[in-house]
Amino acid sequence: MVIMLPRSSQGKPGKGCGLTWFFQQCTHHISHILACREVSPSTINEKKEITAQKEMLLTRAGGNLAAAFTKKRKFLFYTKIILFLDEDTIVAISLLIVHKDDDTGSDHNGNQYKTISLAMGRGWIISLLVLLSNGAVFVLKISFRGLHCTCSLTVTGLGLAVYWTRRLCSIMDQAMLVGAPVIGLNDSGGARIQEGVDSLAGYADIFLRNVMASGVIPQISLIMGPCAGGAVYSPALTDFTFMVKDTSYLFITGPDVVKSVTNEDVTQEQLGGAKTHTSVSGVAHQAFENDVDALLNLRDFFNYLPLSNKDPAPVIECHDPKDRLCPGLDIIVPLESTKAFDMLDVVHSIVDERKFFEIMPNYARNIVVGFARMNGRTVGIVGNQPKVASGCLDINSSVKGARFVRFCDAFNIPIITFVDVPGFLPGTAQEYGGIIRHGAKLLYSYAEATVPKITVITRKAYGGAYDVMSSKHLRGDVNYAWPTAEVAVMGAKGAVQIIFRGKKNQAEAEAEYVEKFANPFPAAVRGFVDDIIQPSTTRKRICRDLEVLASKKQTNPWKKHANIPL
């Protein structure tokens, strides 16, 4: 087949001979050739059968768009995909795969189920092509942007079948091969009982891929229904887990089993609902109102992440001036050190267009973590929250901060830390719970991180907590202090009570200690702080530093793997 390119009057290729025109011409010629061929009746029947099967499966997986949003505020799978991907870009893939043994996939009347426990396809998210398999969005570099795999109860209520686990594993392998994120939309009853140990083996294969992909490609789980048994471990191994309020549940064993074993009466929501896992257990990172809200927020969150650990932090066009001043920050810190201020106000004032995607906002609220942009560049934000427990570090906040810092370090996302920490939370509950071991996780995470690290001490930086919060001693690249900063071993009152114990005029001694130590100058003259800056210039300074640090290259000594104090 020869396709002649259109020529201009000068004999050169014309404007209409680009790749788009070329593919259109190829398609036209191929269609013409196929139309001229004779097609046998048997081929026509096969085509009709294939078309009928696909239409039936798509109908069962998606249903009517208006009817799909049930009283439980849950969409069927393909309806979720329609909302998740850009309009009119979805193409189904591998629809004809069914479960292993059709004899076990029948209803009470002997009618066999034709199921899509794991559906695949491709589509576009914000002009980036997405390949899908009902459970993870696997995003291919340049050409692709996501692929999706999970088990869907909305089709037959069955568990994950072995044939689908093989397909899912091959997809995850390909995601790692090309460097592409995996997103799972989970709605699963666990292992498929009818397939016995094969189903369990399938889950183990998925878990292995989750572990191998950790730190290589971003992995996100969105829980959109009940997930029990083995189905909960894959989300637990991913980087971020999101839930839908009132309709999604995560638990190892359901309420009936708990009742029979421990004699506890507990509902699904109490045992493994969104509120439980986002505010008590810390298993989930955020909960959304319904399926629509979850999918739209997932699209937004997805844009903060790089495709793999070999890609830099994403940069988008920014309309917020990088040299913008923030005059409100000059008066945000109260004059009295015992009064609290909201660290979220500081974060919103500094980041682009006041947009901040907070991670785990209802768990360990004495520390704030999340993603934002500075001059269009994705950054990770970590900050002590003085409004909760005075910003003290405890077990939960240390673990929350450590995991976030390690994710940012794994995927080349700069870390900006805002410090106002009076120390680690004292008490027997914390000591018995292992605050020493858990607090060391945050220290370890900051110390091993090689991405750009910028720290701003807003007020208190006391004791060991000063060292932990991305200090200069842990290879912090740029460390600033506001005029209100206090870098010391402990607060003035406690220090004076120890140093001048039993002596008179402790009030005078405390005032002298405050004047001498409770300010940023002792740290600055020793080089532990690079500069004391006006709070209003913080955004301008950070944006400038990020430009300089964009080419930072730092490596740790070779090792098989480190031994973080888990």
C-alpha positions, 0 to 999 in steps of 0.5 A: 500500500502506497500513500501519496503525501500532499504537496505544496506548489513548491513540491514540498510536503504540505501542511496537512501531511502530519502524523494525524493525516497519515494515520487517517489515510492508513485507516481509510485504506485498511477499511477499504481493503477489509470491505472488499474481502468476502466474509464467510457466514461462520465469521459473521456469526462469531462476530455477532457472538463476540459483540453480544457477549461484550455488550452483556458484560459491559451492561452488567458491569456498568448498567444504566448511568442514572440507575447505577447510583443506588441508595447506598451511594455506590456506582457500578464499576464501569460507571466509576470508570466513566467518572474517573476518565475523560469523556468518550475515551474509554476502550474495554480490554480483556472483557471475555476472561471469566473465572476458572471453573464455570460449574462453581459460578452458577446461581441456585437455578443452575444459570452460569454467571458471566462475570467481570470480577476484574475489568480492563480498558484504557482511557484518558485522564487530563489528556494522558492515556490510561490503561485500566483493569478493574482495580489499579490505574497503570500509567504508562510513560509519555503515551499512557497515564494509569492502569487499574485493577481490582475485584468488583462485587458489583457484578456478581458478589464473587471474590477474586478469581485466579485467572484475573490475578494472573492478568493483574500480576502481568499488568503490575509487572508491566507497570514496573517495567515502564515506570507507571503508577498503579491505582486500585479501586477496591470492592472485594469479598476476598478470596474466591472460596470456589477456587480454594488454594488457587485463589489464596495463591493469587492474592500472595502473587499480588502482595509480592507485586505490591512489595516489589513495586514499593518505592518504584512506582506510586501505588494508590488504593481507593476503597469503594465497598467492603474489603475483607480477609485477604483483600485488605492486605494489598491496600495496606501495602500501597502508598496511600489508601482512601475510603468512601464514607458509609459504603466502604469497610476494611477488616480482617474478619467481619462482625459475625466472626468477631461476635462468635470469637470474642462475643463483641457486638460491633457494626461494620462501620464501627469495626472497619468504617471510614471514620474508624480507619481515618481517625483511630487506626490510621489505616486510611489516609482520607475519606470522601463523601461518596463515589463521585467525590472520591473519584474526582479527588483522586484525579486531583491527587494523582497530578501531584505524583511523578510517574515513577522513582526515575521521574522528577517531581511534577511541575505545572504552569503557575500563575501565583507569583513566586516572589509574592509576599505574605504580610499576614505571616508577620503577625500570625505567631502570638506574642505569648509562647503559650498561645497556639496558632494554626499551622495550616494558616501558614501553609495555605499562605505560602503555597501556590493558590492556597491549595493544599492536599492534606494527608490523614487530616483526622489522624495524629492531628498534632502533625500536618502532612500533605502535598502542595505546589511552590511555583508550580513544583510539587512539594511535600509539606510537614508541620507541627500543629500547635493547636493540637497537643501544643504540637508535641511529637507522639507515637502516632504523629512520628509514624505518620510523619515518617511514612510521608517523608519516606514516600517523598524521598522515594519519589523525588519530591522536595520536603518543606518542614515548618517547626513549632515543637516543644518536644516529645509528649511525656507520660507513661502511656507514651513510654510504654507504647514505645515512643523511643522506637517510634520517634526514631522512625521520624528521625531516621526518615529525615536523616536518610532522605536525599531530596531537597529539604528546607526547614522553617522554624516558626517558634519553638524548637526544643530538645531532641524534637529540634534535631528530629524535625529536619535540622541542619544536623540531619543534612537539611539543605536550607534552614531558616528561622523566624524572629519568633524562633526559640532553639533550646534544650527546653523551655525557659521555665523548665530550664531555670527550675533545673539550673537554679534549683533551690535559689531565690529570684528564679523569675529574674533568672528565667528572664535572663535565660529567655533573653540569652537562649530563647531566640534564634541567635545562638543557633544562627551564630553556630551555623545551625540556621542559615538565616533569620528571615521576615515571615512575609518573605518565606514563600519568596525564599523557598521558591528561590531555594527550590530552583537552586536545589532542583539539580541536587544529587546526593546518595547514601552508602551502598547497602542491601537495605537499611534497618529502620526501627519498625 
